[in-house]
Amino acid sequence: MADTGVVETFLQRIEKVDGGADSQEVAASLGVDHQVIVGAVKSLQTLGDVISAELRSSKHWELTEEGTEIAEQGSHEARVFNSIPLEGLPQAELMKLSFGKIGFSKAMSNKWIRVDKSHDGGPRIFRTVESIHDQVREKLLLAKRGDAARLDEKEKNELKKRKLLAEVTVKSYWITKGNSFSTTVTKQETELTPEMIASGSWKEKKFKPYNFEAMGVAPDCGHLHPLMKVRTQFRQIFLEMGFSEMPTNNFIESSFWNFDSLFQPQQHPARDQHDTFFLSDPSLAHHFPMDYLERVKKVHSEGGYGSQGYKYDWKMEEAQKNILRTHTTAVSARMLYKLAQQEKFTPVKYFSIDRVFRNETLDATHLAEFHQIEGVVADYGLTLGDLMGVLHQFFTKLGITKLRFKPAYNPYTEPSMEVFSYHEGLKKWVEVGNSGVFRPEMLLPMGLPEDVSVIAWGLSLERPTMIKYGINNIRELVGHKVNLQMVYDSPICRLDS
């Protein structure tokens, strides 16, 4: 509510006028800022039909700060002319003046001055006319007095171009008395209190009408991050296909489970510090299934199971190094080894969705940590055709029906395939995942039967989330630059199907 004194003074002023009054004129007559009167008008409008206010707008020309200076002291070109004595002035000295550079250019255009470059001390400026007529100042003085209408459009636009004059839109209210007009303001009550009811004072009170159509205050509640919403959708798809979720709560892995058990050689570039985060404390792992470890060592260094291996000196200290896992396939390796220890093999379907860590260079599409989605199927006699069939079923549930497969290389799968989908928006094929059949060199040392095959595929969680929510920079989705309002406002995301 505006100040009661201002409101009542304003009402008394309106009472004295016939017809109506402009809020700008009222503000001027009361000696207050126009916004104070606007506040009084809006306050009175909430009290009912005390006044009637019609919003009007008008345009007029006003001098800018520079224009006001010129109206008082003269144009830059005129001040340059007046600064030059009859014997001339070195150009270097003129340019030191605050108005020198602009004034020199304009005065030259008006042919009021000339430059003589023949002097030994450098160029010298001389007058070319005895006197001048400062039309720019005269035009600005007209505008300052409110006579801008006497200037034609060309003159006004020229002054506007020089940023000396600006066209300003002024909004004001045309105010007239309402049916319930009064010079005194009675504050309307907004709440019926127990004290009013007990004393009966509510009978004399005037209450503000309730707006039963107004929306209530939204209750505070939690909000799911877009990544979590899309993760839930992927998880539901896996569960619908009969998959079981793998435990992925160990972010720290030994190099043995992350690399060696997957038949990835110890000299592989992915095991360098520029690709992988190594731990300093604890730096080494010490507990391994030793019989399995010996079989892994042998297949790496000597070969076996129909493979010649990598023929290098496999080192225990490399396998012991603790790292932040670079993929959830390390979890798949643990689960498959556990499966191989059962007395009788039973087919399984596993999936996982969790964070992995890579020593990446950060940019709009890469972070040092991200989520990997992985699906694994182990059964007798699985082939590449089975993998393609499962992939078609999986991606169809995502709303992706156009698939292509391209041969690829992975250390632990053979054959391997990159999965491409036709993007209707981009009108081109884009990579959506990687897949393959796990190698015998990885599976047989675990103790799985020779006729058991394992097919697997993986993709990131961030890329489909960014596509679904129209996010171009991954740092706006994950990390300290995330705008929490985006999390609050983001709608429920349902994958197209």
GUDREN-736918 format. One record per residue (C-alpha): x, y, z; residue number from 1; residue in three letters. Coordinates in steps of 0.001 Angstrom, whole numbers, plus 524288, in hexadecimal, padded with zeros to 5 digits. Layout:
BEGIN
    c1    c2    c3 resi resn
     X     Y     Z  NUM  Ala
...
***
This chain:
BEGIN
    c1    c2    c3 resi resn
 80000 80000 80000    1  Met
 8055B 80D76 7FC57    2  Ala
 80795 817B5 806E5    3  Asp
 7FA16 81B8C 80C59    4  Thr
 7FD9F 82A12 80CC8    5  Gly
 8018B 82A38 7FE75    6  Val
 7F54E 822C6 7FA9A    7  Val
 7EC2E 82C08 801C2    8  Glu
 7F334 8381A 7FC66    9  Thr
 7F1F4 83222 7EEDF   10  Phe
 7E348 82FDB 7F0E2   11  Leu
 7E150 83DD0 7F59A   12  Gln
 7E818 8429D 7E939   13  Arg
 7DF2C 83A1E 7E0B4   14  Ile
 7D31C 83F2C 7E7F9   15  Glu
 7D619 84D08 7E397   16  Lys
 7D718 84A3D 7D509   17  Val
 7CBC7 8492B 7CB9F   18  Asp
 7CBAF 83DD7 7C233   19  Gly
 7D8E5 837C4 7C4D3   20  Gly
 7E77E 839EE 7C691   21  Ala
 7F41F 8348E 7C115   22  Asp
 7FCC0 82DAB 7CAFD   23  Ser
 808DC 834C0 7C5D8   24  Gln
 80262 841F3 7C841   25  Glu
 7FDB8 83DB4 7D5BD   26  Val
 80B8B 83968 7D959   27  Ala
 810FA 84680 7D4C4   28  Ala
 806A6 84E4A 7DC58   29  Ser
 80942 84682 7E8D6   30  Leu
 81802 84729 7E70C   31  Gly
 81A0D 83870 7E7B9   32  Val
 81FEA 82E51 7DE9C   33  Asp
 81675 828CC 7D4A2   34  His
 818C5 81AE8 7D987   35  Gln
 8136F 81EE8 7E6DA   36  Val
 8068D 822C2 7E046   37  Ile
 806A3 8160C 7D862   38  Val
 807ED 80E96 7E540   39  Gly
 7FC73 81634 7EAFD   40  Ala
 7F423 8132F 7DEF4   41  Val
 7F6FF 80490 7DFCD   42  Lys
 7F415 8047D 7EE6D   43  Ser
 7E6FE 80B31 7EC4B   44  Leu
 7E374 801B4 7E16C   45  Gln
 7E412 7F694 7EB56   46  Thr
 7D9B7 7FD4B 7F3C0   47  Leu
 7CEE4 7FC80 7E9CD   48  Gly
 7C8AF 80738 7E197   49  Asp
 7CEEE 812CE 7E89D   50  Val
 7D555 817FF 7DC43   51  Ile
 7D5C1 81465 7CDF1   52  Ser
 7E32D 81449 7C78D   53  Ala
 7E5A7 81308 7B8F6   54  Glu
 7F3A3 81038 7B4CB   55  Leu
 7F883 8195E 7AA33   56  Arg
 80586 81ADA 7A364   57  Ser
 80BA5 8264A 79C3D   58  Ser
 8189C 82901 795A3   59  Lys
 82145 834E4 796C4   60  His
 82F45 838B2 79420   61  Trp
 83928 83A62 79F01   62  Glu
 8474C 83EBB 79F0D   63  Leu
 8515B 8347D 7A296   64  Thr
 85C04 8378E 7AC6A   65  Glu
 86528 83B7A 7A162   66  Glu
 85A2E 84346 79AE5   67  Gly
 857E9 84AED 7A77D   68  Thr
 86668 84E0E 7A82B   69  Glu
 86658 85314 79A23   70  Ile
 85A14 85B39 79C84   71  Ala
 86152 861F5 7A7A1   72  Glu
 86F22 8631A 7A20F   73  Gln
 86DA0 86207 79352   74  Gly
 86FFD 85716 78995   75  Ser
 87D11 8501F 788EC   76  His
 8800E 85625 77BA7   77  Glu
 87CB1 863D4 7806F   78  Ala
 8855D 86220 78C73   79  Arg
 8906D 85D8A 783A4   80  Val
 88EC2 8699B 77AFB   81  Phe
 88EA6 8729B 786C5   82  Asn
 89AE2 86C12 78C4C   83  Ser
 8A301 86F7A 78047   84  Ile
 8A9B1 87CD9 780DD   85  Pro
 8AC3C 884E9 7748C   86  Leu
 8BA69 8801A 77425   87  Glu
 8B5AB 871F0 77417   88  Gly
 8B75F 86685 77D8B   89  Leu
 8BFB8 85A1C 77CB3   90  Pro
 8B6F8 84E70 7798A   91  Gln
 8BD5C 84697 7847B   92  Ala
 8B8FC 850B5 78E8D   93  Glu
 8AB25 850FA 78921   94  Leu
 8A9EE 84237 78A31   95  Met
 8AD0A 842EC 798B6   96  Lys
 8A02E 84A22 79B11   97  Leu
 89476 841AC 79F30   98  Ser
 88C8E 84689 79381   99  Phe
 8982D 8470F 78A20  100  Gly
 896E9 83A65 7828D  101  Lys
 88844 83B03 77F92  102  Ile
 8883A 849D7 77E08  103  Gly
 893B3 849A0 77495  104  Phe
 88CBE 83FF9 76B8E  105  Ser
 87FF7 847A6 76B8A  106  Lys
 886A6 854D3 76A02  107  Ala
 88E4F 84F9A 75E54  108  Met
 8818D 84A9E 7584C  109  Ser
 87B8E 8582C 75A20  110  Asn
 887E9 85E35 753FB  111  Lys
 889BE 866E6 75FEA  112  Trp
 897FB 86311 76168  113  Ile
 8A37C 85E38 75945  114  Arg
 8AFFC 85676 75C08  115  Val
 8BD2F 85BC9 75801  116  Asp
 8C74F 850D4 757CF  117  Lys
 8D2A2 8592B 75320  118  Ser
 8D69A 85DDF 760BF  119  His
 8E2FF 85858 766B1  120  Asp
 8DC68 85607 773DD  121  Gly
 8D253 84D17 76DED  122  Gly
 8C4A3 84F50 7681E  123  Pro
 8BE4C 85C22 76C39  124  Arg
 8AFC0 85F8C 76C3B  125  Ile
 8AACF 86CBE 76717  126  Phe
 89D5C 872E0 765FE  127  Arg
 897DE 8742C 75845  128  Thr
 88C57 87D10 75BC0  129  Val
 88B3E 888DD 76495  130  Glu
 87F25 88460 76C04  131  Ser
 87612 878A8 76CFB  132  Ile
 867C9 875C4 76FD9  133  His
 86648 86AA6 779B7  134  Asp
 859BE 8648C 77471  135  Gln
 85B61 85803 77C66  136  Val
 85AA5 85F8C 78920  137  Arg
 84EDE 86766 7847B  138  Glu
 8476D 85AF9 780E8  139  Lys
 84A81 854D8 78E0E  140  Leu
 84606 86112 7953B  141  Leu
 8390C 86027 78DF9  142  Leu
 83786 851E7 79256  143  Ala
 83B4A 85576 7A03B  144  Lys
 83076 85FCA 7A0AD  145  Arg
 826B0 855A3 79BD8  146  Gly
 82616 85B3B 78E03  147  Asp
 82B78 84F27 7872B  148  Ala
 81F6E 84F89 77E61  149  Ala
 825B0 85B24 77771  150  Arg
 83082 85224 772A1  151  Leu
 82E03 849D1 7669C  152  Asp
 82FDA 83AF7 766F9  153  Glu
 83CED 83BA2 75FED  154  Lys
 84273 84506 76A11  155  Glu
 83D79 83CD5 7756C  156  Lys
 842D9 8304A 76FAE  157  Asn
 85013 836B5 76D5C  158  Glu
 850C1 83AC8 77BAF  159  Leu
 84C23 82D3E 77FB0  160  Lys
 856D4 8270E 7775B  161  Lys
 860E4 82F6F 77E8B  162  Arg
 85ACE 82AB3 78B61  163  Lys
 8576A 83885 78F66  164  Leu
 848B9 836A6 78EFA  165  Leu
 84074 82ADB 792C9  166  Ala
 83228 827A4 7908D  167  Glu
 82C20 823B6 79D89  168  Val
 81F30 81CC0 79FAA  169  Thr
 8181A 821A2 7ABB7  170  Val
 80D60 81978 7B1DA  171  Lys
 8037E 81FFB 7BAC4  172  Ser
 7F5CB 81DEA 7C000  173  Tyr
 7E9B9 825FE 7BCE7  174  Trp
 7E2C8 82605 7C9F5  175  Ile
 7D458 8288F 7CC7E  176  Thr
 7CBAC 826DF 7D86B  177  Lys
 7C55D 81998 7DA5F  178  Gly
 7B7AC 81661 7DF59  179  Asn
 7BD14 81431 7ED10  180  Ser
 7C5FF 8201E 7ED09  181  Phe
 7CA26 82530 7FA52  182  Ser
 7D548 82DBD 7FF1C  183  Thr
 7D7E6 824C9 80AA6  184  Thr
 7DDB2 8174B 80992  185  Val
 7D890 80C40 811F3  186  Thr
 7E1C2 800BC 81251  187  Lys
 7DABE 7F44C 80EA4  188  Gln
 7DCF4 7E873 81727  189  Glu
 7E270 7DC5B 810AB  190  Thr
 7E08B 7D29B 81BAA  191  Glu
 7D56C 7CF66 824ED  192  Leu
 7DBD2 7CCFE 8322C  193  Thr
 7D66F 7C5F6 83E48  194  Pro
 7D794 7D2DD 845B0  195  Glu
 7CE83 7D99C 83BEF  196  Met
 7C470 7CEE0 83D76  197  Ile
 7C552 7CEEE 84C71  198  Ala
 7C3D5 7DDB8 84D89  199  Ser
 7BA3E 7DF4F 8425A  200  Gly
 7C2F6 7E9A6 83C27  201  Ser
 7C21B 7E29C 82F26  202  Trp
 7B4AD 7E8CE 82D29  203  Lys
 7BAC7 7F64C 82B88  204  Glu
 7C67A 7F1CD 823A9  205  Lys
 7C741 7F294 814E0  206  Lys
 7CD3F 7E63F 80F1D  207  Phe
 7D49B 7E502 8027C  208  Lys
 7CD5B 7DBDD 7F916  209  Pro
 7D325 7CE43 7F844  210  Tyr
 7D7A0 7C95B 7EB0B  211  Asn
 7D395 7BB1F 7EB2E  212  Phe
 7D90A 7B948 7DD62  213  Glu
 7E6F0 7BC7A 7E1A4  214  Ala
 7F0EA 7B18D 7E1C5  215  Met
 7F617 7ADD1 7EF1D  216  Gly
 80474 7AE1C 7F2A8  217  Val
 80B21 7A22F 7ED1A  218  Ala
 80F96 79965 7F849  219  Pro
 81E28 79739 7F9C5  220  Asp
 82228 789DA 7F519  221  Cys
 82DA0 78277 7EFB9  222  Gly
 83105 7826B 7E145  223  His
 83753 777B6 7D951  224  Leu
 84338 77B61 7D144  225  His
 84161 778DC 7C291  226  Pro
 84C13 76E76 7C30C  227  Leu
 8449B 7671A 7CD80  228  Met
 837F6 767D2 7C5BA  229  Lys
 83E15 7622A 7B97C  230  Val
 8457E 7581D 7C1B4  231  Arg
 8387F 7537E 7C73A  232  Thr
 8332A 751D8 7B971  233  Gln
 83EF3 749C2 7B528  234  Phe
 83E3A 7418B 7C16E  235  Arg
 82FD1 73EBE 7BECF  236  Gln
 83311 73A25 7B0FB  237  Ile
 83D42 73092 7B603  238  Phe
 833E8 72B53 7C048  239  Leu
 82940 7298D 7B5F9  240  Glu
 832ED 72163 7AE0F  241  Met
 8358D 71881 7B9CC  242  Gly
 842D7 71DC6 7BDDC  243  Phe
 84820 71DFD 7CBCD  244  Ser
 84FA0 729D6 7D0EE  245  Glu
 85DEE 727FE 7D478  246  Met
 86389 72E24 7E0F3  247  Pro
 86BBC 739CC 7DCB2  248  Thr
 86EC0 74082 7E997  249  Asn
 87D95 73ED5 7E8E6  250  Asn
 8831C 74A7A 7E17A  251  Phe
 89102 7461C 7E4B3  252  Ile
 895E7 73A21 7DD6B  253  Glu
 8A2D5 7334A 7DC12  254  Ser
 8A933 7335F 7CEB3  255  Ser
 8A79A 7249F 7CED8  256  Phe
 898BD 724F5 7CE5C  257  Trp
 89813 7316C 7C629  258  Asn
 8A201 72D45 7BBCE  259  Phe
 8A8F5 7202A 7BD77  260  Asp
 89CD2 717C7 7BF63  261  Ser
 8976F 71DB4 7B2C4  262  Leu
 8A365 71925 7AB15  263  Phe
 8A82D 72734 7A9B9  264  Gln
 8B727 72734 7A91D  265  Pro
 8BF11 72E6F 7B35C  266  Gln
 8C5AF 736F9 7A913  267  Gln
 8B88E 73B7C 7A38A  268  His
 8B7C3 74A89 7A227  269  Pro
 8AB24 74AE6 7AA3A  270  Ala
 8B323 746D3 7B617  271  Arg
 8BB94 75320 7B5AE  272  Asp
 8B9D8 75E2D 7BF63  273  Gln
 8B4E0 7676C 7B4F4  274  His
 8A901 75E92 7B308  275  Asp
 8A6CF 758B1 7C097  276  Thr
 8A657 75DE1 7CE96  277  Phe
 8AF8B 7561A 7D765  278  Phe
 8AE25 7563E 7E640  279  Leu
 8B97B 759C7 7EF20  280  Ser
 8B362 754CE 7FBCE  281  Asp
 8B124 74969 7FB99  282  Pro
 8B932 747FE 7EF4D  283  Ser
 8B8D1 7391C 7EE8B  284  Leu
 8AED1 72E4C 7F014  285  Ala
 8B2C8 72193 7F6A5  286  His
 8A75F 71811 7F65B  287  His
 8A4F6 71067 7E9D9  288  Phe
 8A017 702B3 7E662  289  Pro
 8ADEF 6FDC1 7E424  290  Met
 8AAC3 6F1EE 7DBB4  291  Asp
 8A2EE 6FA98 7D285  292  Tyr
 8ADA1 704F1 7D2AF  293  Leu
 8B7B5 6FAC9 7CE8E  294  Glu
 8AF20 6F6B0 7C30E  295  Arg
 8ADA7 704F9 7BEFF  296  Val
 8BC53 706EB 7C005  297  Lys
 8BEC5 6FAF0 7B793  298  Lys
 8B53A 6FE9F 7ACCB  299  Val
 8BB59 70C3F 7AC2A  300  His
 8C998 70808 7AC30  301  Ser
 8C957 6FA75 7A5ED  302  Glu
 8BBF1 6F8F3 79FB3  303  Gly
 8B23D 6EDF6 7A132  304  Gly
 8A45C 6E9C2 79DF3  305  Tyr
 8A7ED 6EA4A 78F86  306  Gly
 8AE61 6F7B4 7909E  307  Ser
 8BCBA 6FB6B 78FCF  308  Gln
 8BABE 70673 799B8  309  Gly
 8C281 71319 7998A  310  Tyr
 8D001 70D09 79C1B  311  Lys
 8D4F6 716B5 7A650  312  Tyr
 8D9E8 71642 7B444  313  Asp
 8CD3F 717CB 7BC3F  314  Trp
 8CFF3 71EE3 7C918  315  Lys
 8C87A 71D1F 7D5B7  316  Met
 8CB7D 72B16 7DA31  317  Glu
 8C451 7308A 7CE4E  318  Glu
 8B843 72841 7D134  319  Ala
 8B857 72CAB 7DF65  320  Gln
 8B757 73B48 7DC79  321  Lys
 8AAC4 74154 7E18F  322  Asn
 8A35B 74A5C 7D873  323  Ile
 8965D 75135 7D70F  324  Leu
 88F4B 747A8 7CE35  325  Arg
 88F53 74BB7 7BFEE  326  Thr
 8836E 74383 7BC44  327  His
 87901 73B50 7C2D2  328  Thr
 87DD3 72FA4 7BAEB  329  Thr
 886A6 72D48 7C6BA  330  Ala
 87A26 72A3D 7CE4D  331  Val
 875BD 72140 7C34D  332  Ser
 882A9 719EB 7C460  333  Ala
 880B5 717DC 7D2FD  334  Arg
 872B6 7130E 7D0D5  335  Met
 876A8 709B1 7C5FB  336  Leu
 881AA 7041E 7CE6D  337  Tyr
 877E3 70238 7D983  338  Lys
 86EA5 6FB95 7CFDD  339  Leu
 87986 6F262 7CB91  340  Ala
 87B82 6EDC2 7D99F  341  Gln
 86DD4 6E7D9 7DA2E  342  Gln
 86D17 6D906 7D97E  343  Glu
 863A6 6D9B3 7CE0E  344  Lys
 8636B 6E4C8 7C45E  345  Phe
 85686 6EBFE 7C2C9  346  Thr
 85414 6F63A 7B82C  347  Pro
 85393 70439 7BD49  348  Val
 85052 711EC 7B89A  349  Lys
 856F6 71D08 7C001  350  Tyr
 856B4 72BD2 7BED0  351  Phe
 85CF3 7375C 7C5C7  352  Ser
 85BD7 7463A 7C556  353  Ile
 865F2 74D7E 7CD53  354  Asp
 87153 756E3 7CD4F  355  Arg
 87E8F 75494 7C71B  356  Val
 88AA0 75D44 7C6C8  357  Phe
 89405 76120 7BBEF  358  Arg
 89F38 76AD4 7BBE8  359  Asn
 898DE 77283 7B0DC  360  Glu
 89B26 78064 7AC28  361  Thr
 88ED1 787A4 7B016  362  Leu
 8869E 78D9A 7A551  363  Asp
 87856 78F4F 7A15E  364  Ala
 87643 78097 79FC6  365  Thr
 8804D 77A62 7A8F5  366  His
 881ED 77A00 7B7AA  367  Leu
 88B73 772A2 7C04F  368  Ala
 8800C 76A8B 7C573  369  Glu
 873C6 765D7 7BEB5  370  Phe
 869BF 75AE9 7BF24  371  His
 86AF5 74E5B 7B762  372  Gln
 85F61 745AF 7B3FF  373  Ile
 86311 73780 7B1D6  374  Glu
 85B80 72B40 7AE67  375  Gly
 86125 71D53 7AF0F  376  Val
 85B0D 7104F 7AAF7  377  Val
 8619B 70321 7ADA8  378  Ala
 85BE9 6F69D 7A7BF  379  Asp
 85F5B 6EA9B 79FDB  380  Tyr
 86276 6ECAB 79175  381  Gly
 85FD8 6FB3E 79053  382  Leu
 86401 70113 78339  383  Thr
 865A9 70E5E 77D01  384  Leu
 857C0 70CED 777D7  385  Gly
 852B6 70BA7 785C5  386  Asp
 859FC 71825 78963  387  Leu
 853D8 71F7D 77DF2  388  Met
 84665 71A76 781A7  389  Gly
 847A9 71EB5 78FEC  390  Val
 84CE0 72BF8 78B92  391  Leu
 84130 72DEE 7827C  392  His
 837EC 72A89 78DA2  393  Gln
 83F19 7337A 7972D  394  Phe
 83FE9 73F5A 78E46  395  Phe
 831F0 73DA6 78965  396  Thr
 82D7B 73F88 79766  397  Lys
 8353E 74C46 79732  398  Leu
 82DE8 750A7 78B0F  399  Gly
 8399C 74DF3 7821C  400  Ile
 835F6 744CA 776FF  401  Thr
 83FCE 747DF 76C2E  402  Lys
 84C7C 740FF 76FF8  403  Leu
 85935 73E48 768F1  404  Arg
 864F8 736AC 76DD2  405  Phe
 87329 7397D 76AB3  406  Lys
 87EAB 7306E 76DD3  407  Pro
 88759 735AF 778A6  408  Ala
 8927C 73186 7819B  409  Tyr
 891D9 72F5F 7904F  410  Asn
 89C62 727DB 797DD  411  Pro
 8924E 71F4A 79EA7  412  Tyr
 8880C 71CF7 79401  413  Thr
 88941 71632 786DE  414  Glu
 881CC 71893 77E5F  415  Pro
 87EDA 726A2 78290  416  Ser
 874EE 73012 77CE9  417  Met
 8721B 73E8E 77DF8  418  Glu
 86381 74154 77DA6  419  Val
 85E61 74C99 77562  420  Phe
 850B7 7525B 774C6  421  Ser
 84ACC 75B87 76AB7  422  Tyr
 8484D 768AC 7715E  423  His
 83C02 76E98 76B5F  424  Glu
 83F69 77C41 77057  425  Gly
 84D7E 77C6C 76B7B  426  Leu
 849FA 7747D 75F5D  427  Lys
 855DE 76BC3 760F8  428  Lys
 85A8E 75F3E 76789  429  Trp
 8603F 76144 77534  430  Val
 86729 757B7 77E4B  431  Glu
 85E87 75385 789A9  432  Val
 86640 74862 78FDB  433  Gly
 870AA 73DD5 78F47  434  Asn
 86F02 72F1A 79015  435  Ser
 87568 721EB 78E24  436  Gly
 8771C 713AE 79212  437  Val
 8809A 711A8 79D6B  438  Phe
 88D17 70AA2 79958  439  Arg
 8901B 6FC9F 79DB2  440  Pro
 89CF3 701DD 7A375  441  Glu
 89477 70981 7AD0B  442  Met
 889CF 6FF55 7AFE6  443  Leu
 890E8 6F247 7B05E  444  Leu
 89AE4 6F5F7 7BAFA  445  Pro
 88F26 6F94E 7C387  446  Met
 88A9A 6EB33 7C29D  447  Gly
 87E8C 6ED0A 7BA05  448  Leu
 87B02 6E184 7B135  449  Pro
 8810B 6E1D9 7A398  450  Glu
 873CE 6E237 79CA8  451  Asp
 86F18 6EE1F 7A481  452  Val
 86F99 6FB1E 79D85  453  Ser
 86DC1 708A3 7A37E  454  Val
 8689B 7141E 79B99  455  Ile
 86920 72218 7A0BC  456  Ala
 866A3 73028 79CDC  457  Trp
 8681C 73D84 7A2EF  458  Gly
 864E0 74BDD 7A128  459  Leu
 865A1 75864 7A917  460  Ser
 85A7A 75E06 7B117  461  Leu
 85E38 76C54 7AF13  462  Glu
 85D01 76CB6 7A02F  463  Arg
 84EBB 76830 79F36  464  Pro
 84B4A 770F1 7AAD3  465  Thr
 85133 77CD9 7A410  466  Met
 849AE 77999 797A0  467  Ile
 83CC1 777C2 79ED5  468  Lys
 83E08 78477 7A68C  469  Tyr
 84447 78CC9 79BDC  470  Gly
 850FA 78F1B 7A36F  471  Ile
 85CD8 79245 79AF9  472  Asn
 86778 79314 7A56C  473  Asn
 8695C 7879E 7AEB5  474  Ile
 86E20 79116 7B945  475  Arg
 86048 79692 7B9C9  476  Glu
 85B72 788CE 7BD12  477  Leu
 865BE 7843F 7C6E5  478  Val
 86EBA 78BD9 7CFF0  479  Gly
 86F8B 798B6 7D731  480  His
 86A5B 7A0BB 7CB9E  481  Lys
 85D15 79A04 7CBA1  482  Val
 851C4 7A382 7CCAC  483  Asn
 84907 79DB4 7D746  484  Leu
 83D46 7A484 7D142  485  Gln
 83F0F 79B62 7C59A  486  Met
 83DA9 78FE6 7CEFA  487  Val
 83162 795CD 7D516  488  Tyr
 82AFF 79919 7C815  489  Asp
 82EB3 78D2C 7BFFA  490  Ser
 822B2 78508 7BCC0  491  Pro
 82170 7766B 7BE68  492  Ile
 82906 77060 7B33D  493  Cys
 82342 7649B 7AC5E  494  Arg
 82B87 75E2A 7A1F0  495  Leu
 824BD 75DCD 794CA  496  Asp
 81F09 7507A 79206  497  Ser
***
